[in-house]
Amino acid sequence: MTKTLSGRFLILTIIFVMLAEIFIFLPSIARFREDYLLARLERAQIASLALLATEGMISDELEDELLRNAEVLNVVLRRDAVRQLILSSDGMPAIAASFDLRDPSAFVLMRDALARLADPEPQVIRVIGEPVREAGLLIEITIPTEPLRMAMIDYGLRILALSAVISIFTAVLLFVAVRRLMVTPIRRLVAAMTRYAEAPSESARIIRPQGRVHELRTAEEALQSLQTDLTSALKQRERLAQLGEAVAKISHDLRNMLSVATLVADRLESSQDPTVQRIAPRLVSSLNRAINLTEATLAFGRAEEPAPKLDRVGLRGLVEDVIENDQLAAEKAEITYTCKVPADLTVRADAEQLHRVLSNLVRNARQAIGATGRDGTIEIVGCETAEGWVIEIADTGPGLPKKAQDHLFKAFHGGARKGGSGLGLAICAELVRGHGGSLDLARTGPEGTCFRLILPAGLAV
């Protein structure tokens, strides 16, 4: 039972109630002792008044009977400033202590009560009090302590028994309440978690909040939100796995098609047309990149990019190649491309992967400007710092929407333009991370957008 929540509540309730009764017991036993002594003073006063009414003309037997009824050994009454022994017993023992009940403090009463309980030795004590109804100035009695202590013990045992009954009754009520209000809902919550764990992809197994207690209902609502997100993520992962399998199949066939296109492009290079001669090498280069990409997709079907093959890369030549390829794709809008990369700036990177990253970013910038129907500028700046190489791609487009900023670099969470998947930025970020660098959004707004790519200096030769 001690291992269950309701069992622990039951035991703790009994303990706490008993502790509370202990704190109540001290003033209670002190009050009981005071009432006991005051009752003996009142009986002694009545006995003394009976003796005074007869002017002391009573027999010794009657006097002893009055003392026994009052449960005292002798009575002293002070009237009119005269202290008078009214009743007395033969062979009075020595008095061990005196107690004044005319104006005692609560602390004194509790201290004296505990001292009496702790001392089992029979004694005779003197008790001083005020006569009731102003029947004198002072009354003193002498009583034995053994009857007082026995009465206090009997009272304490009755308090203990009552406390035990109250504790058990309260604990049982709390036990039932805890099981109904807490334990049962918690068990239902655990059962729902277990049932969901068996098949987390099934939406029907998501918990439905039913708790009446605010805290438990909050926990159920939080669990429902967590399970909903997890189920959605699992379904998305399953779709991505299916998509990856489909992409692998498409890449296999696409590779064969691109191989044929490459053979045709090679034949075009022998053409005497100046325009064809200018475009054909770039077409062959683009087809080779496409073939390499499809082969990489087949080799890494789990959507993981291969490790970069680092080499010295002239950044200006690579950027100019990206710009020339993108200019061929520009259709409506008049885009001005600016390359601010030093001619001698060399970085250590995978040329193919860096080309993919810059191509994606420049294409996104061109599409953003094209969506406005106005002319614009795309500027690529490269430099070397103490931390590494920094490349910035800035455009004069309309800026990224709020949704794109919230899910930046997350695949299939919506792109920067309508109909976009956001996959391009996710691929760019993954490729840059493979280089040990970072890709961040430097700024965005109505004036345009700027992405900053950093390759760490630790990769330098």
Buried (B, 14 or more C-beta within 10 A) or exposed (E): EEEEEBBEBBEEBBEEBBEEBEEEBBEBBBBBBBEBBBEBBBBBBBBBBBBBEEEEEBEEEEBEEBBEEBBBBBBBBBBEEEEEEBBBBEEEEEEEEEBEBEEBEEEBBBBBBBEBBEEEEEBBBBBBBBBEEEBBBBBBBBBBBEEBBEEBBEBBEEBBEEBBEBBBEBBEEBBEEBBEBBBBBBEBBEEBEEBBEEEBBEEEBBBEBEBEEEEBBEBBEEBBEEBEEBBEEEEBEEEBEEEBEEBBEEBEEBBEEBEEBBEEBEEBEEEEEEEEEEBBEBBBBBBBBBBBBBBBBBEEBEBEBEEBEBEEBBBBEBBBBBBEBBEEEBEEBEBEBEBEBEEEBBBBBBBBBBBBBBBBBBBBBBBBBBBEEEEBBBBBBBEBEEEBBBBBBBBBBBBBBEEBEEBBBBBBBBBBBEEBEBBBBBBBBBBBEBBBBBBEBEBBEEEBBBBBBBBBEEBEE
